[in-house]
Structure formats: structure tokens, C-alpha cells
Amino acid sequence: MPDLLHSILKQDIGHLRIVAGLWGIELDSNDEDSAREELSASLLDPELVAELIDSFTPQAREALTMLTNAEGRIPWATFVRQFGDIREMGAGKRDRERPHLRPASTSEYLFYRALIARAFFDTDKGPQEFAYIPDDLFSMIQSGRGGSRSAPTKDEPLGRGATPGEKNHILPADDHILDDATTLLAALRLGKEISPDPKLLSLLQTAGLLKKNTPQAEAVRKFLEASRADALQMLINAWQKSESFNELRLIPSLICEGEWKNQPQVTREFLLNLLDAIPADKWWSLIPFVRDIKQKFPDFQRPAGDYDSWFIKRETDGQYLRGFAHWDEVDGALIRYFTDILHWLGMVELASPDEGKDVTAFRLLNIKNLKPKVEDAKLHVTSQGKIVAPRFVPRAVRYQVARFCEWEDDGRVGGGSRYVHSPRSELLDQRRHIETKPDEYKYHITPHSLTKATEQGLKVEQLLALLAKHADAGIPPVLVKALKRWEVNGTEARAETQVVLKVSRPEVLEELRKSKAARFLGEPLGPTSVIIKAGAQSKVMDALAEMGLLAEGDVNEPPL
């Protein structure tokens, strides 16, 4: 940082005399250059510095302490937000209004005593404007002669421990993210039309498992064949290093617009460092943690304390959230969402006062100390071609099974597609005595699913080998026979819903075949019956009306 002499280089003789007067000294020099040298030499007196600081207002002492604890400089926007701005005025107005005698803010109070200055410094985020204490004055204050308190230790955690009421309802951590990832990868591999969970999609992309929403075969194979502990660590490592996984833009309650850029990896590392200071396996209160970050590090994700150039609006009503006044709705929301991401990755447990209430506490877990889960479950296969895959079937097996089958609940693919305990999941297969349980995935082998699998280069013999190895009671012989027969003959029977026209006499049908409605008629079913092509029922009814015949319809016409 510049020293005192260089910090007052641009000040005129009138400003220099104001500073001198507030320090209780007189300047003998009338030349500006000489006056600057005289003033800077006079002010660098340890006893004079201590005496001046002892006379400070509580607000000025607080501001000086804050600067000292921040190694002598704080982003200008952050400093003036807390301690007020400095009014811009020329020499004439300054001499008339004498702001040093009636400072409008704590910043002005310190500025006219030359204890703070304003300048741009290079940072890893580019040039940034700071309020700073001149370097030689800072050395005196920091040595203890200026009366500032010491900075908190680096390992001092923010916030406080959670109260019993804040951790009453616990949301345990788990590794369901691995099952959800397997489901999404299989869905994308099959080309299913889905609306995937944006954060899961982004994570799989940053982990190299997807490229433009296309599964990458070798990376997917390694991920699915890895143990659950190793696979989870793969996702965590990718997340920690990622510059593309952007938590701020993924917050559901916010809509980010425009071309502005933030630095998610830098922000993520900063928050993880703050969390490192919190004792592991100790419940910690979320609200005081967020509050302390707001007080001590409000600009943790904002270059130069800029709260105006990011276009972010509230999802519920479209209101733009610009300015520091919306810190809790944007920056505070990011910290709360960050704990959700950690829970999603199995790194923390969350808790709330009661079920359905907002999260109020979290507990950091040591993943390496957790007991690894083994994927040793078996598939349940019925003679009708239905397959139930418990959660701990090897993920690589379920991924392959999913490619051969229809899925019973495609609508849940976007959010995870795992089956929870519900009336629907309690249907019993009486013949095989299989009961669907929580965290089970249900599939059905059909001619259509086998056709799609064949188009992707898969073979029925691969499915048979897979089921033979991983089914709990082997493959029902009738299913083996059906699969082999389909491989040779394809689909041998089809059930369809058709609209059939029945008339009273063969002559009526013959007359209709000579009308303009003939092209809407399909396969005849006898002398007085014919199939109507899909979507053409109203056309045929109109043609009959033109022939002077009124017809009745017993079915709702399907859409074209």
C-alpha cells in the first residue's frame, strides 16, 4: 500500500492544513511539496498517533479496527456501505462548508485526518478500489501503539452451535445422488424425452460423464463400475474443482439474466474454507453462520462489492434484486443453497425445528469415516418380463437393464426416478411373490423396448446373460423361451384399439366406398363392418350425413 506521503500527493495546501489542524500541529511550509513532506514527517510519531486514536469517536475506532484486522485495506464499496461515503467537493466549497468540522460520515472523519485514503489495487479478480490506511501509519497501528484489537484467528468458526430446537427434525445424509445419476445417464442413453434436474445435469457434465447431454461411454463405465464410495468421491472432486457448475445460477428461487459473470469456483473455495473451521460432527446453527458472513465477509462473491451489475430477479414475481438491500435474498440464499448442495453430495446432515420447516442447522460429516455401502443386491424377475431392481443392485447392472426395458415411471426421471413407498408400489406379483419396496426401480421387457435396444446394438443374449447372473431366483423358463422366440420371429401378436364402423346393410358400406370418404376406410371386418383410420371418425360421419344417413358414435375419437 502507498505510504502517507504518496497518499496525500494530490491534496492541495488547504487540505494539508486541515489535516495538520486536526492532529494539533502547525505547518510552517507554504509550498505544497514542502508541506506534504513536513506533514508526513510530523504525523509519523507513535505517541501522536496513539493520542489521536484515543480521542476518536467509537464509530471511528470501530472503522479503524476493521481496517487493521483486514490487513489495512477493505474494498471501497464495502467500507462506505458500513461507514458512509465521502462527499465530493472542490477547494472553494470545502473551505466554505468546512466538512472536517461537521463530517457527514465516519469515512469523512478519518479521511480529513489522513488515516484513510482511496486507491485501486490489483487483485486476482482484476483492479479493485479500496479504502486503506497508509502503509507507514498502518505499521504503527498494527504494532499495538495505535490501540487496535488483534484480528480473530483464522480457525475461529463463524456463527455458533445449534440449539436442541434447531436440530429437532434431522434430514440424514445419503448417497442417493449415485442412483439418480445412473437413472439420468440411462435415460439420456435411451434418448428419452425428459426434464432432468438442472444441478444433476450440470454435475454430470462437469464430471465428464456427459458431453452436450450425451453419455461418454468410457467415463460412464468407470463411474458405474466404481464402488459407491469411490463414485461419490469422483462427483465431489469434480464439483470442488469445477468452474462451470454455478450454484448461484442453479438456485430455484432466482432467475439470472444477462452476460455478467461470477466466479463459482472461487466462491465455493471461500465457503468451504469457512466451513473447515467448524468442528466435524457438531451441529451448527445456519442462521447465525449466514449472519456472520454478512457482517464480516459480505462481498464474498462480489467483485469490488458490486451489487448493481448482476441482473437477478425473484422467480415468484419477477422483481429484480439489485443493491445490497437484497443481500439476504441473493447472497444469503446462495449460502443456504450451498448447504443443500453439500447435503445432496452426502457431505452434511441438515435439520429443522419440525418436519416441513426451513433448515436451521447442519452437521459436517467426515465421508472417509462412513461405512461404505456394498452393491450386492439381486434383481427380481417375473415370467411376465417385469423386473424390480433394488437400490443396491450394482449400478452398472441396472443401467444395462434399463436400456432393454420400458420404465414404469418416466415422469420422475428428471428428479431422480427412485420409487418411494406409496400405494402403487405395494402391488403384489402373486405368481412370483415379489413385493415392491422403497428405493426400488421397476422395469418391463416389451417388444418395443427390445426393438429399441436392438437399434442401439444390444442383443437379447446379452440381456439373458445379465439376468442369469444377477437375478435372485434365476430367469423364469417361460421368459427365456419368449425372449429367444422374439429374437427369431419378432413381434408375433399385437393388441390395438381401433374405431369400427358398423352399418345395417352391405349396400350402405358399398356406397360409402364410392364416396369421397373412401380414403378414410381401412381393413374390412365383414360385409357390414370396416375399420376407420385413426383420427378420421368425424370425416366418415360427415360423409354418411351427406348420403342422408344419420350415424351414432359410441367412442371418443382419438386425436389426429
N, C-alpha and C positions, 0 to 999 in steps of 0.2 A: 504494500500500500504506500502511497506517497507520504512523505514526511510533512511536518507542519508548514515549512517554508513553501514547498511546492503546492500545498493545499490552499494557500492564500495568494497565489501568484496573480490571480485575475481580479483581486479585490482592490478597490480604489482607496485613497488615503482616508476618506471619510469612514469607510467600513473598518479600516485598520484602527482608527482612533476609537470607534465604538467598542471593538474587542478589547483594546487596552483599558478603556474606562471600566468595563465590566470586570476586568481582572484586578482593578485597583492600581494600575500603573500608568505612567505618562510617557508619551513618545516625544523624544527630542527632535527626531528627523522630520523634515517636511517633504523630502523626496520619497516617492513611493517605494522604489527599490531598497533604499536605505531603511525605510520604515519597516518593511517586511522583515528584513534581517534583524533589526533591533527588536521587533515584536516577538519573532520566533525564538530568539535567544532569551528574552525575558520570561517567556511563558514556560520554558523548559526547566522549571525549578520545582523539584519534587515537593518541597514544603508548600509552595504557592499552589501547586496542583491539588494537594491534599486539602489545603484550606478552602479552595474554591469549591471542591466537591462537597465538603462538609456543609456548605451554605446552600446546596441545591434543594429544590423542591422534591418531594417524594416521587413525583412523576418523572422528573429529570434524572433522579438517581436510578429509578427503575429502567429507564431507557438506556442509560449508560451501562448498567449491569447486563442488560440483554445483549448489547453490542459486545461487551467484554466476553461474555460467555459464548458468543458466536465468532470468536477469534477476531473481533474488531470490525466486522462488516456484516451487513444484512441487506438483502435485496431492497432497493428503494421503495418499491410498491408495498412490500410487507411492513417496512418501518413506518411509513407515513400513514398506513392504514390503522396502525395502533397508536401512533403518537402525533398524528396530524401533519399537514403539509407546510411548506414554507412559501409565503406569499412572494410572488414576483413583483419587484418594483425597482424603478431606476433610482439614481442617487438623489435627484431632487425630491421625489415623493418620499423616499426613505428619510431624508433629513427633515421633511415637514411632519411626517406622521410618527417618526421615532418608534418603529416597531420593536426595537430592542427593549424599550421600557414597558411596552404592553404586548408581549408576544402572544400571538393567536394560537400557538400550539407548543408542545414540548420540543418539537423539532426546531422551531424558531428559537426557543430558549437556548438550546445547545449550539445552534448554528452561529448565533451572534457572540458566542463565547469561544468560537473556533474549535469546539470539541467534536463536531461532526462536519463532514464535507460530503460532496456528492460527485461520483465519477463512474465511468464504465470500466469494467474489468473483464478479461477473457475467462470463460468457464467452459466446461465440457459441453454446454448447451449453446455456446456462442457468446458474444459480448452481452453483458448484462449490467444494468445500472444498480449501484449500491450506495447505501449510506455507510460511511466508515469513520473511524477515529484515526486521525493522522498517526502514522507509524511510530514516531518517537514519543508522542503522548500516550499511545496505546501501551508501549513498553513500560512506561512509568506506572500507569494504572494497573496493568497486569501484574506487576511486581508486588502489588499489595499496598503500595503507598497511596493509591487512589481510593482505597476503601471499597473496592467491588468484591462481591462474594465469589467464591470459586464456582466453576461450572460443574454441573452434575456429571457423575461418572458415566462413561459410555455404556456400561452394562446396566444402568438403572432403568428398570422397566417403566413404561408409561401406564397410567391407569392404576387399577387395584384388583385384588382378588374378588371373586364373585360371592355374593351373599347366598344363603340357602334358598331364598325365594327366587333368585335369578337363575338357578340351575335345577329347578324343581322337575321339569319335564325334559329328559335327555333324548337327543337325536344321535344315536351311536354312529360312528364312522363305519364304512364298509368299502368293499371293492366292486360294487355293482357296476362301476364305470367300465370294467372289463367286459361284462356281459352285454352292456349296452353298445359298446364298441363293436363287439362281434356281430350283434344283430344289424347294426348300421352298415358294416362292411359287407355282410351278406346281401342286404337289401340293395346296396349300390351295385354289387357284382351282378345281381339279377336284373338290374335296370328297373326296379320298382319305382313307381311314381309316389314319392313320399315328401314330407316336410320335416327334414331332420332337425334335431336340436342344434341351433347355431353354434353353441360353445363346443359341443362334441365334434361337430364337423370341423370347426377351426382347429381343435386339438389334434385330430387325426391327420389333418393337413400339415400342421407344424411338426408332427412326429414322423412325417414321411410315409405314412400309410396310405395317404390319398394324394393324388395329383389331379387337380381340376375335377374333383369328385369321382375319380376313377381309382379303384383299389390297385396298389402296386404289389404285384404277385409275390415277389421275394420278401419284401418288407412285411407284408401281411402274414406270410408263412412263418417268419421268425417270431412275430408278435404272438401268433396263436399257439405256437409250439413252446413258447417260453413258459416257465412256471408263473403262477399268478403273482407272486411277489416280484419276480423279475419284470413281468409285463407291466405291472403298476409302476415300478421304478422307471421303466422306459418312458411312460407317459409323463411322469413327474419331471424327469430330467429335460424332456423336450419342452415342457411348459416353462420351466425356470429359465431356459436359455432363449426362448422364442421372442423375436421382435415383431412377429406378426399376430400372435394371439393377444388381442386387445381387450382387456377386461372392461375398460370404460365404454367401448362401443358395443359390448355384449350385455350391458345392464338392461333388463327388460323394461324398466320404468322410464328409460331415457331414449331419445331419438337423436342421434348425432348426424349433423348435416354439414356439407361443405368440404373443402380440401385441406383444412387445417390438420396438423399432425401433432400427436403427443408421443411420448416415449414409454410405451408399456413395460419394456424390459427394465429400464432404469427405475421406474416407479415400483415395479414388482420387487426388485432387489432391495430398494429402500424399505418397503414394508416388511419384507422377510427379515431384514436386519433388526427392525424394531421388535418383531416377534421373537427373535433369538434371545432377547433379554428376559423374556417371560419364562418362569420355571416350567419345565416339561411336566405333564400330568397334573398340573394345578389348574383348577377352574378359575378363569379370569373374566372380569366384567367387561362387556363390549362397549357400553355407552361411555364410561369414563376413559376407556382406551381411545375412542374416537375423539372425545372432547380434548384430551391432552395433545393429540396430534394437531387438532385445530389450533390450540393455543401455542404450541412450540414449533410446529412444522407445517403451517397452513398451506404453504406453496409447494408441498412435496411432489406434486405432479405438474406444476405450472411454471414454465419458463418465465423468468423475470416477474413472477407474480401477476401474470396476465389473466384477467377474469372476463375479458370482453371479446376476444377474437375467436373463441371457440363457440360454434353455433350448436347449442344443445337445448333441446326442448323436452318438456314433460310429456310423456306418452298419453296421459289421460285427457289433457285439454289442449295440448299443443303450445303451451306458453313457453317462451324462451327463458332460459335460466342463465342470465348473464349478470356478472358482477359478484362481488364477494358475499353479498346478502344471500345468495343461493348456495353457499358453500356446503351446507348440510345436505341439500338435495342432489348435489353432484359429487363433490369430493368426499363428503361423509358417506354418501351412498356407495361410492367405489370401495371404501374400506370395509363396509358391511358386506358388499358383494364379494370382496376378496376372501372373507372368511367362509362364504358359501362355496367358493371355488376350492378352498382348502378342504372343506368337508366333502365335496364331490370327489376330490382326489384321495380321500381316505386319510388325510393328514391331521384333521382335528375333529373333535366331537363338539356338537352345538347343544345349547339348552335354552329353554324359555320358562317363564313362570308357570305356563299351563299349555296344554295341547292346543295348537292353532294360534298361539300368541307369537309375537315377534321375538326373534332370537335376542337374548340378553347376556349370554355367556358362552365362552368357548374354552376348550382344553386342547393344548398341543399334544400330539402323540409322537412317540418315537417308533416309526414304522419298522425299524430293524428289530425291535423287541417284540413285535406282534407275531403270534403263532401263524405260520404260513398255512394256507388252505390248499388241500390236495384235490385235484380234479380226477376223481376215481369213480364217479357215479356211472350208472349204466342207462341205456335207452330202454324205454318200454314200447314194444311194437305189437300191434294187433293184426289179426288176419284181414281186417278191412283196410289196411295200409295206413292206419293212424299211428303217429309216433309222438311220444311225450319225452322231452329231454329235460331232466332235472338240471338245475343251475350248475352243479359241479360235474356234469359230463365234460370231458375235455373240449375246450372251446374250438379247437380245430375240427373235431368231430361234428359238433353242432353246426359249424359254418358249412361243412360239406353237406350235411343232411338238409339244411335249409335250401341249398341250391337244387336239390332234387324234388322239393315238395312245395305244395301250397301252404301258406301260413294262415292260421285261424284268426289272427287279429292284426292285420296290416295297419290298421289305424293307429296303433301305438308305437310304430317303428320310430317315428320322429322323436319320441320322448324316452325311448328305452325298450319298449315292447316286451317287458317281462310281465308275467302273469301273476296277479295278486289274488289273494283269497276272495272269492266272490261266488254268488250262487251259480254262475255259469261254469266256474272251474270245479264244481263239485259233481259234474255229470259222471256217472259210472259206466265203464265198459263192462257189462255184466259177463261177457264171454271170457275176457282176459283178466277181470277183477283189477283193473287199473283205475286208480282214483287220482285225479289231478290235484296237485298240492301247490302251495305258494311257491313262487320262483321256479315255475316250470314253463317250458315253451312247447307249444303244440303245433304239429305239422300233419299234413295229409298227402300221401302219394296219390296222384291222379294222372290220367293220360296227358292232360295239358301240361302239368309240371314236368313229366318225363320228356315230353316233346321239347320244352324249353331247355331242359338240362342237356338233351342230345344236341341241340343247336349250339350249346356252349362247349361242345367237345366231350361231355361226360358220357359214360356208358353205364348201362344197367348193372353190369357185372361189378363195377366199382361200388355201386350202392349196396349190392348184395354182400360184398366183402366187408364193407363198413359196418353193416348191420350185424353180420355174423360175428364180428369181433367185439362189438360194443353193446349188443342187446342183452338184457338181463336174463332172458329165457330163450335165447335163440330167435330165429325167424320162423313164424308160423309156416308150415309147408304149403298151405294154400296161397300165401302171399308170394312165396318163391315161385310157385307154378304160374301165378298171374303175371309176375314181372318178366319171367322168361318168355311166356306166351306173347306179352305185349312187344317184347324186343323183336320177335319174329313176325308177328301179324299186325302190329299196331293196334289202333282202337277198333274193336270188333262189335261194339254196341254203343248206341248214343241215345240219351233221353233228351227230348226237346219239347218246348212249349210252342204250339202252333195255333193260329186262328183258322178255324174250319168254317166254310160256308155250306149250309145245307139248304137245298131247295125242294119244293114239293113234287116237281115233275122233271124228268130228264130234258124236256124241251126248253125249260127255263134256263138250265145250265148251258145248253147248246146256243141259245140266243145270246146269252151273256158272253160266250166265247167269240161271237161275231161282232161284239160292240168294242168301243174304244177302251173298255176296262179289261180286255183280254190279257194285256201285258201285266196286269196285277194278279193274275191267277197262277197258282203253282201246280203242284202234283195232284192229279185226281185221286180220290179215295173211293170212287164208285160212280154210278150213273147220276147220283143226285148230290154228291159231296166233292168239294175241292178245297185245297189249302190256299189261303190268301197270303200273299207275300207280306213280309214284315213291314208295318207302317202304312199299309195300303187299304185298311179296312174302310175308312171313310170314302175313299175313291170308288170302291166297289159298291158301297151303299148308295152313293150318288148316282152311279150308273143304273142300278136297279130302279131308283126313283124315276129316272128319265124314261125307263121302259114301262112305267106305270105300275111298278111293283113296290110295295112298302115292306121293308125288312126289319127284323128285330135283331139287336146285338146283345149277346149275353156276357161279353168280356170287354174289359177296358183295352182300348187299342194301345199297344206299346209305342213309344216314341220312334220317329224315323231315325 
